[in-house]
Amino acid sequence: VQLQASGGGLVQSGGSLRLSCAASGFTLGYYDVGWFRQAPGKEREFVASIRSGRDPRYADSVQGRFTISRDNAKSTLYLQMNSLKPEDTAVYYCKANVQSENYWGQGDQVTVSS
């Protein structure tokens, strides 16, 4: 299993970014996949997740601003982030739970300037 995140960068407050996570070694549509983030000096926290047959889940802090989706044909997970705030600044990680094992991508920096 491999996960490769991309799409991060520097954006002004109120702007948008879309993160992508290219998945390989498993069938993306079969498993629970999602996004986490870690800000400097803080613990890694849940952002959003998606699983077949269930509604996507979001952290309260991003509900209504972020949208998680996936393209099973491209084996890619996405996180559309709108109305970004400085407090969204963090390293974002994609995660997959495959056969009860957790796999993480390498992380992608998102910086929101005020």
Contacts in CASP RR format, 6 or more apart in sequence:
PFRMAT RR
TARGET T0000
AUTHOR 0000-0000-0000
METHOD contacts of the structure
MODEL  1
VQLQASGGGLVQSGGSLRLSCAASGFTLGYYDVGWFRQAPGKEREFVASI
RSGRDPRYADSVQGRFTISRDNAKSTLYLQMNSLKPEDTAVYYCKANVQS
ENYWGQGDQVTVSS
1 23 0 8 1.000
1 24 0 8 1.000
1 25 0 8 1.000
1 26 0 8 1.000
1 96 0 8 1.000
1 98 0 8 1.000
1 101 0 8 1.000
1 103 0 8 1.000
2 23 0 8 1.000
2 24 0 8 1.000
2 25 0 8 1.000
2 103 0 8 1.000
2 105 0 8 1.000
3 21 0 8 1.000
3 22 0 8 1.000
3 23 0 8 1.000
3 94 0 8 1.000
3 95 0 8 1.000
3 96 0 8 1.000
3 103 0 8 1.000
3 104 0 8 1.000
3 105 0 8 1.000
3 106 0 8 1.000
4 21 0 8 1.000
4 22 0 8 1.000
4 105 0 8 1.000
4 106 0 8 1.000
5 19 0 8 1.000
5 20 0 8 1.000
5 21 0 8 1.000
5 92 0 8 1.000
5 93 0 8 1.000
5 94 0 8 1.000
5 105 0 8 1.000
5 106 0 8 1.000
5 107 0 8 1.000
5 108 0 8 1.000
6 19 0 8 1.000
6 20 0 8 1.000
6 21 0 8 1.000
6 22 0 8 1.000
6 108 0 8 1.000
7 17 0 8 1.000
7 18 0 8 1.000
7 19 0 8 1.000
7 20 0 8 1.000
7 108 0 8 1.000
8 17 0 8 1.000
8 19 0 8 1.000
8 92 0 8 1.000
8 108 0 8 1.000
8 109 0 8 1.000
8 110 0 8 1.000
9 17 0 8 1.000
9 108 0 8 1.000
9 109 0 8 1.000
9 110 0 8 1.000
9 111 0 8 1.000
10 111 0 8 1.000
10 112 0 8 1.000
10 113 0 8 1.000
11 17 0 8 1.000
11 84 0 8 1.000
11 110 0 8 1.000
11 111 0 8 1.000
11 112 0 8 1.000
11 113 0 8 1.000
12 112 0 8 1.000
12 113 0 8 1.000
13 84 0 8 1.000
13 85 0 8 1.000
13 86 0 8 1.000
13 112 0 8 1.000
13 113 0 8 1.000
13 114 0 8 1.000
14 82 0 8 1.000
14 83 0 8 1.000
14 84 0 8 1.000
14 85 0 8 1.000
14 112 0 8 1.000
15 82 0 8 1.000
15 83 0 8 1.000
15 84 0 8 1.000
15 112 0 8 1.000
16 80 0 8 1.000
16 81 0 8 1.000
16 82 0 8 1.000
16 83 0 8 1.000
16 84 0 8 1.000
17 81 0 8 1.000
17 84 0 8 1.000
17 110 0 8 1.000
18 78 0 8 1.000
18 79 0 8 1.000
18 80 0 8 1.000
18 81 0 8 1.000
19 35 0 8 1.000
19 78 0 8 1.000
19 79 0 8 1.000
19 81 0 8 1.000
19 92 0 8 1.000
19 94 0 8 1.000
19 108 0 8 1.000
19 110 0 8 1.000
20 76 0 8 1.000
20 77 0 8 1.000
20 78 0 8 1.000
21 33 0 8 1.000
21 35 0 8 1.000
21 76 0 8 1.000
21 77 0 8 1.000
21 78 0 8 1.000
21 79 0 8 1.000
21 94 0 8 1.000
21 105 0 8 1.000
22 75 0 8 1.000
22 76 0 8 1.000
23 33 0 8 1.000
23 75 0 8 1.000
23 76 0 8 1.000
23 77 0 8 1.000
23 94 0 8 1.000
23 96 0 8 1.000
24 75 0 8 1.000
26 96 0 8 1.000
26 98 0 8 1.000
27 72 0 8 1.000
27 75 0 8 1.000
28 70 0 8 1.000
28 72 0 8 1.000
28 75 0 8 1.000
28 76 0 8 1.000
28 77 0 8 1.000
28 96 0 8 1.000
29 52 0 8 1.000
29 70 0 8 1.000
29 72 0 8 1.000
30 52 0 8 1.000
31 51 0 8 1.000
31 96 0 8 1.000
31 97 0 8 1.000
31 98 0 8 1.000
32 49 0 8 1.000
32 50 0 8 1.000
32 51 0 8 1.000
32 96 0 8 1.000
32 97 0 8 1.000
33 49 0 8 1.000
33 50 0 8 1.000
33 51 0 8 1.000
33 70 0 8 1.000
33 77 0 8 1.000
33 94 0 8 1.000
33 95 0 8 1.000
33 96 0 8 1.000
33 97 0 8 1.000
34 47 0 8 1.000
34 48 0 8 1.000
34 49 0 8 1.000
34 50 0 8 1.000
34 68 0 8 1.000
34 77 0 8 1.000
34 94 0 8 1.000
34 95 0 8 1.000
34 96 0 8 1.000
35 47 0 8 1.000
35 48 0 8 1.000
35 49 0 8 1.000
35 68 0 8 1.000
35 77 0 8 1.000
35 79 0 8 1.000
35 92 0 8 1.000
35 93 0 8 1.000
35 94 0 8 1.000
35 95 0 8 1.000
36 44 0 8 1.000
36 45 0 8 1.000
36 46 0 8 1.000
36 47 0 8 1.000
36 92 0 8 1.000
36 93 0 8 1.000
36 95 0 8 1.000
37 44 0 8 1.000
37 45 0 8 1.000
37 47 0 8 1.000
37 88 0 8 1.000
37 90 0 8 1.000
37 91 0 8 1.000
37 92 0 8 1.000
37 93 0 8 1.000
37 110 0 8 1.000
38 44 0 8 1.000
38 45 0 8 1.000
38 90 0 8 1.000
38 91 0 8 1.000
38 93 0 8 1.000
39 87 0 8 1.000
39 89 0 8 1.000
39 90 0 8 1.000
39 91 0 8 1.000
42 90 0 8 1.000
44 93 0 8 1.000
45 59 0 8 1.000
46 59 0 8 1.000
47 58 0 8 1.000
47 59 0 8 1.000
47 62 0 8 1.000
47 66 0 8 1.000
47 79 0 8 1.000
47 92 0 8 1.000
48 56 0 8 1.000
48 57 0 8 1.000
48 58 0 8 1.000
48 59 0 8 1.000
48 62 0 8 1.000
48 66 0 8 1.000
48 67 0 8 1.000
48 68 0 8 1.000
48 79 0 8 1.000
49 56 0 8 1.000
49 57 0 8 1.000
49 68 0 8 1.000
50 56 0 8 1.000
50 57 0 8 1.000
50 68 0 8 1.000
50 69 0 8 1.000
50 70 0 8 1.000
50 77 0 8 1.000
56 67 0 8 1.000
56 68 0 8 1.000
58 64 0 8 1.000
58 66 0 8 1.000
58 68 0 8 1.000
61 87 0 8 1.000
62 81 0 8 1.000
62 88 0 8 1.000
65 81 0 8 1.000
65 82 0 8 1.000
65 83 0 8 1.000
65 84 0 8 1.000
66 79 0 8 1.000
66 80 0 8 1.000
66 81 0 8 1.000
66 82 0 8 1.000
67 79 0 8 1.000
67 80 0 8 1.000
67 82 0 8 1.000
68 77 0 8 1.000
68 78 0 8 1.000
68 79 0 8 1.000
68 80 0 8 1.000
69 77 0 8 1.000
69 78 0 8 1.000
69 80 0 8 1.000
70 76 0 8 1.000
70 77 0 8 1.000
70 78 0 8 1.000
71 78 0 8 1.000
77 94 0 8 1.000
79 92 0 8 1.000
81 88 0 8 1.000
81 110 0 8 1.000
84 110 0 8 1.000
84 112 0 8 1.000
85 112 0 8 1.000
86 112 0 8 1.000
86 113 0 8 1.000
86 114 0 8 1.000
87 112 0 8 1.000
88 110 0 8 1.000
88 112 0 8 1.000
89 110 0 8 1.000
89 111 0 8 1.000
89 112 0 8 1.000
90 109 0 8 1.000
90 110 0 8 1.000
91 107 0 8 1.000
91 108 0 8 1.000
91 109 0 8 1.000
91 110 0 8 1.000
92 107 0 8 1.000
92 108 0 8 1.000
92 109 0 8 1.000
92 110 0 8 1.000
93 104 0 8 1.000
93 105 0 8 1.000
93 106 0 8 1.000
93 107 0 8 1.000
93 108 0 8 1.000
94 104 0 8 1.000
94 105 0 8 1.000
94 107 0 8 1.000
95 102 0 8 1.000
95 103 0 8 1.000
95 104 0 8 1.000
95 105 0 8 1.000
96 102 0 8 1.000
96 103 0 8 1.000
97 103 0 8 1.000
END
